[in-house]
Amino acid sequence: MTKQNSTGQSQIIQAADVINGSALWSVEQGDNLAWLKSLPDQCVDLVLTSSPYEAARTYNVDFNLRGQPFVDWCVERFVECVRVCRGLTAWVIEGQTRQFRWSATPALLMADLHRRGVKLRKPPAFCRVGIPGSGGPDWLRNDFEFVICATHGKLPWSDNTAMGHPPKWAPGGEMSNRLSSGARVNQWGHPIDSGATVTNGDGITRSKGKRPSHRVAEHENFGGGRGEVVKGSHARDIVGKPQPEAFMGYDPPTLANPGNEIKTTFTADEVRGILAACGVTDATASEQVRCIVGGGVMGSDLCHENEAPFPESLAEFFIRSFCPPNGIVCDPHSGSGTTLAVARYLDRRGIACDVRESQVELTKRRMAAEEEKLGLFK
């Protein structure tokens, strides 16, 4: 990326210009370890990247590391990513299976990072919907890749509801299970009159009969302690936190509802209202990040000029969730520029690096196309 300086001459945009706020994005060619070491401590808000997957591809630079040498290569760079990031560092990574043996490099990398004192988070799973991997003739299909994540501690900024959604059923809805005695209970351990279900004309399925666990009861203990309902209270969940009446399907007797009819189904708007009454505006996103992948659904045709792109929807998940507006996203393995393009679309700044000049030029083309779209539609 270039810009004109005060004398009208072209000036190369570098990461420092993005960090100090004088530019929106930059991509540079070079070794990513040296590039990362040139950056100040905690200068970006999110690192989101996908490293090479061992020697699965040479990338025309004779990259041929496997096993522990590959893990050692990753550790050095991951540690630098943690140093330059004040928020979340997230690496999408996978191992290789050869001769019926998985290399286990994601697990080995996590173990080595743990021993180096890196504060890991439980890794989310990038679930690929559309093009699953093969498990071979005797094993299970591979539908997910690890996203190894680390922080310095509590995140300075996050919105873990940005990509969440309200649950299908309000608590106390259709979920149930059987105890060892055979009795069917709902999620709070309270009995259900019948395990049978009925579907009405609107296609809504619910249990037959009333739901006694949703009523106020006196001196009853239906669930062996966890589902205890004491006099003057409503049913409580397994940790003892009182549930709002609307969640329980319990409506106090009124002129409009003299028989205390029990509400068994909720619309999406009603669920949102109930959650808001509890101080929850939306549901927390899952650690399973499900993204449709494959030709034509990655977000840009240009991404296919890279050997192993990830979908824009994966970048969107992490950027919306873990980078504040106008924050800085960093990708030390730029590839086709997916991370930068999504960051730009979501009004975040971005810096990137790639060892190959071809991928740096590809990222620049991708960003030019993104900025053209922004000029037309924003």
C-alpha positions in Angstrom: 0.0 0.0 0.0 1.2 3.5 -0.8 0.0 7.0 -0.1 1.1 10.5 -1.1 3.1 12.5 1.4 3.0 16.3 1.9 5.3 16.8 -1.2 3.2 14.6 -3.4 5.6 11.7 -3.5 4.6 8.1 -3.0 5.2 6.7 0.5 5.2 3.0 1.4 2.7 2.3 4.2 4.1 0.1 7.0 2.7 -1.4 10.2 3.9 1.6 12.2 1.6 3.9 10.2 -1.4 1.8 11.1 -0.4 1.5 14.7 0.0 5.3 15.0 -3.4 5.9 13.3 -2.1 7.5 10.1 -3.2 4.6 7.9 -6.0 2.0 7.9 -4.0 -1.1 6.7 -0.7 -2.3 5.5 0.8 -5.5 4.1 4.6 -6.2 4.0 6.8 -8.8 2.4 9.4 -10.6 4.5 10.1 -13.2 7.2 7.2 -13.0 9.7 9.4 -13.7 12.7 11.7 -10.7 11.9 8.5 -8.6 11.1 6.9 -9.5 14.4 10.1 -8.7 16.3 10.0 -5.2 14.8 6.6 -4.5 16.3 6.2 -2.9 19.8 4.8 -4.8 22.8 0.9 -5.0 22.9 0.4 -2.8 19.9 -2.5 -4.7 18.3 -5.9 -5.9 19.6 -6.2 -9.3 17.9 -3.8 -11.6 16.1 -5.8 -13.9 13.7 -3.8 -16.1 11.4 -3.4 -19.5 9.9 0.1 -20.9 9.7 1.3 -23.5 7.2 0.1 -27.0 8.0 3.5 -28.7 8.3 4.9 -29.8 5.0 1.5 -30.4 3.4 2.5 -27.7 0.8 5.9 -26.2 0.0 4.3 -22.8 -0.9 7.1 -22.5 -3.5 9.5 -21.6 -0.8 10.6 -25.1 0.1 8.8 -25.2 3.4 9.2 -28.8 4.5 9.0 -28.8 8.3 7.2 -31.7 10.0 6.7 -32.9 13.5 8.7 -31.3 16.3 10.8 -29.1 14.0 7.5 -27.6 12.7 6.3 -27.2 16.3 9.5 -25.4 17.3 9.0 -23.1 14.3 5.5 -22.3 15.4 6.3 -21.8 19.1 8.8 -19.0 18.3 6.4 -17.1 16.2 3.4 -17.7 18.4 5.2 -16.3 21.4 6.0 -13.2 19.4 2.3 -12.9 18.5 1.4 -13.0 22.1 4.0 -10.3 22.9 2.7 -7.8 20.3 -1.0 -8.4 21.1 -2.9 -6.9 24.1 -5.9 -9.1 23.4 -6.5 -12.5 21.8 -3.9 -14.4 19.8 -5.7 -17.1 17.6 -4.0 -19.5 15.2 -5.9 -21.8 12.9 -3.8 -25.0 12.6 -4.0 -28.7 11.7 -1.6 -31.6 11.7 -1.1 -34.3 9.1 -2.1 -38.0 8.9 0.4 -40.3 7.2 0.5 -44.1 7.3 -2.5 -44.2 9.7 -0.8 -41.9 12.2 -1.7 -38.3 13.1 1.2 -36.0 13.7 -0.5 -34.4 16.7 1.3 -31.1 16.0 -1.6 -28.9 17.2 -1.5 -30.7 20.6 2.3 -30.7 20.7 2.3 -27.0 20.0 -0.2 -26.3 22.8 1.9 -28.4 25.2 5.1 -26.6 24.4 3.4 -23.2 24.6 2.0 -24.2 28.0 5.5 -25.1 29.2 6.8 -21.8 27.9 4.3 -20.0 30.3 1.8 -18.9 27.6 -1.7 -18.5 29.0 -3.7 -20.7 26.7 -7.5 -20.7 26.4 -9.5 -23.8 25.6 -9.2 -24.0 21.8 -12.3 -23.4 19.7 -13.0 -25.7 16.9 -13.3 -24.4 13.3 -16.0 -26.7 12.0 -15.8 -26.9 8.2 -19.2 -27.3 6.7 -19.2 -28.3 3.0 -15.8 -29.9 2.4 -14.9 -32.4 5.1 -11.6 -34.1 5.2 -11.1 -37.8 4.8 -10.6 -40.0 7.7 -9.1 -42.8 5.5 -10.6 -46.2 4.9 -10.9 -47.1 8.6 -11.3 -43.8 10.6 -13.6 -40.9 11.2 -14.1 -38.0 8.8 -12.2 -34.8 9.8 -14.6 -31.9 10.0 -12.7 -29.5 12.2 -9.4 -27.7 12.8 -8.0 -26.4 16.0 -7.9 -22.7 16.7 -5.1 -22.3 19.3 -5.8 -19.3 21.5 -3.9 -17.4 24.1 -4.3 -14.2 26.1 -2.3 -12.3 28.8 -5.2 -12.9 31.2 -8.7 -11.5 31.2 -9.3 -9.9 27.8 -9.3 -6.1 27.8 -12.2 -6.1 25.3 -14.5 -8.8 24.0 -18.1 -9.3 22.8 -18.8 -13.0 23.1 -22.4 -12.4 22.1 -21.6 -10.7 18.8 -21.9 -14.0 16.9 -24.3 -15.7 19.3 -28.1 -16.2 19.0 -31.0 -16.7 21.4 -31.7 -20.4 22.2 -34.5 -22.3 20.4 -36.2 -23.1 23.7 -36.4 -21.0 26.9 -35.0 -22.8 30.0 -37.6 -25.4 31.1 -38.6 -26.0 27.5 -38.4 -29.2 25.6 -35.0 -30.5 26.9 -35.3 -33.5 29.2 -33.5 -36.6 30.2 -34.1 -39.9 32.1 -32.7 -40.6 35.6 -31.3 -44.0 36.4 -34.7 -44.8 37.9 -36.3 -44.3 34.5 -38.1 -41.2 35.5 -38.1 -38.4 32.9 -37.1 -35.0 34.2 -36.4 -31.6 32.7 -33.1 -29.7 32.9 -33.6 -28.7 36.6 -34.3 -32.3 37.7 -38.1 -31.8 38.0 -40.4 -34.5 36.7 -42.5 -34.3 33.5 -46.0 -35.8 33.5 -45.3 -37.8 30.3 -42.4 -38.4 28.1 -44.7 -38.5 25.1 -44.9 -35.5 22.8 -47.5 -34.0 20.6 -47.2 -31.7 17.6 -49.9 -29.1 17.0 -51.0 -27.6 13.7 -48.2 -25.0 13.7 -45.6 -27.7 13.9 -44.6 -27.0 17.5 -43.7 -30.1 19.4 -44.1 -30.2 23.2 -44.6 -32.7 26.0 -48.2 -33.8 26.7 -49.8 -32.6 29.8 -48.9 -29.9 32.3 -45.4 -29.3 33.5 -45.6 -29.5 37.3 -42.0 -28.3 37.7 -43.1 -24.9 36.4 -45.5 -24.2 39.3 -44.9 -22.8 42.7 -44.9 -25.8 45.1 -44.8 -26.2 48.9 -42.5 -28.6 50.7 -41.8 -30.8 47.7 -38.6 -32.3 46.6 -38.8 -33.8 43.2 -35.2 -34.1 42.2 -33.2 -35.5 45.1 -31.9 -32.1 46.3 -30.9 -30.4 43.0 -34.5 -29.9 42.0 -35.8 -28.9 45.4 -38.8 -26.5 45.5 -39.3 -24.9 48.9 -42.3 -23.1 50.2 -42.8 -19.7 48.7 -40.2 -20.0 46.0 -40.2 -20.9 42.3 -38.2 -23.8 40.9 -34.5 -23.3 40.9 -31.8 -24.5 38.5 -29.1 -26.9 39.4 -26.9 -24.2 40.9 -29.7 -22.7 42.9 -30.1 -19.5 41.0 -33.7 -18.3 40.9 -35.2 -18.4 37.4 -37.4 -15.5 36.2 -41.1 -16.5 36.1 -41.2 -16.0 32.3 -38.5 -18.5 31.9 -40.4 -21.1 33.9 -43.6 -20.7 31.9 -45.3 -19.6 35.1 -47.8 -16.8 34.9 -49.4 -15.5 38.1 -53.2 -15.8 38.1 -54.8 -12.7 36.6 -58.2 -11.8 35.2 -56.9 -12.7 31.7 -55.4 -15.9 33.0 -57.5 -17.1 36.0 -56.4 -20.7 35.8 -52.7 -19.9 35.8 -52.2 -21.5 32.4 -48.6 -22.6 31.8 -46.9 -21.1 28.8 -45.0 -23.9 26.9 -43.7 -22.2 23.8 -41.9 -18.9 23.2 -41.3 -16.7 20.1 -37.8 -15.5 19.4 -38.8 -12.0 20.4 -40.2 -13.3 23.7 -37.0 -15.2 24.4 -35.0 -12.0 23.7 -37.2 -10.1 26.1 -36.8 -12.7 28.8 -33.0 -12.6 28.4 -32.9 -8.8 28.5 -34.9 -8.9 31.7 -32.1 -11.0 33.2 -29.4 -8.6 31.9 -28.5 -10.9 29.0 -29.0 -9.2 25.6 -28.1 -12.3 23.6 -26.6 -15.8 23.9 -22.9 -16.3 24.2 -21.4 -17.7 21.0 -20.2 -21.3 21.0 -16.6 -22.5 20.9 -17.6 -24.5 17.8 -17.3 -22.0 14.9 -19.3 -23.5 12.1 -18.4 -22.0 8.7 -19.5 -23.0 5.2 -16.4 -23.6 3.0 -15.7 -24.4 -0.6 -15.6 -22.8 -4.0 -17.8 -19.7 -4.3 -18.6 -19.4 -0.6 -15.3 -18.2 0.9 -16.3 -14.5 0.4 -14.0 -13.6 -2.5 -13.0 -15.2 -5.7 -9.5 -13.9 -5.1 -9.0 -16.1 -2.1 -8.7 -19.1 -4.4 -5.3 -17.8 -5.7 -3.9 -19.0 -2.4 -3.4 -22.7 -1.6 -5.3 -22.8 1.7 -7.6 -19.9 2.4 -10.0 -19.8 5.2 -13.6 -18.3 4.8 -14.4 -14.7 5.6 -17.0 -16.0 8.0 -14.3 -17.4 10.3 -12.4 -14.1 10.3 -15.7 -12.2 10.9 -16.4 -14.4 14.0 -13.1 -13.6 15.7 -12.9 -9.9 14.6 -16.5 -9.1 15.8 -16.0 -11.0 19.0 -12.5 -10.0 20.0 -11.4 -6.8 18.3 -13.0 -3.5 19.4 -14.2 -1.1 16.7 -11.3 0.8 15.2 -9.0 -1.7 16.8 -6.0 -3.3 15.0 -6.0 -6.9 13.7 -2.7 -8.6 12.9 -2.1 -11.5 10.4 1.6 -12.6 10.1 0.6 -15.2 7.4 -1.4 -12.9 5.1 -2.0 -15.3 2.2 -4.9 -14.0 0.1 -5.6 -11.2 2.6 -8.9 -12.5 4.1 -8.1 -11.2 7.6 -7.3 -7.7 6.3 -10.3 -7.6 4.0 -12.8 -8.5 6.7 -11.1 -6.2 9.2 -11.5 -3.3 6.7 -15.2 -4.2 6.1 -15.9 -4.2 9.8 -14.2 -0.8 10.4 -11.1 -2.2 12.1 -7.5 -1.5 11.0 -5.2 -4.2 10.0 -1.5 -5.1 9.5 -0.2 -8.2 7.7 3.0 -9.8 6.4 3.8 -12.7 4.1 7.0 -14.2 3.0 5.9 -14.4 -0.7 5.7 -11.3 -2.8 3.0 -13.0 -4.8 0.7 -13.1 -1.8 1.5 -9.6 -0.8 0.4 -8.4 -4.2 -2.7 -10.7 -4.0 -3.6 -9.1 -0.6 -3.2 -5.6 -2.2 -5.6 -6.6 -5.0 -8.0 -8.0 -2.4 -7.9 -4.8 -0.4 -8.4 -2.7 -3.5 -11.5 -4.7 -4.4 -12.8 -4.4 -0.8 -12.3 -0.6 -0.7 -14.1 -0.3 -4.0 -17.1 -2.1 -2.6 -17.0 0.1 0.5 -17.0 3.2 -1.7 -20.0 1.9 -3.6 -22.1 0.6 -0.7 -21.1 2.5 2.5 
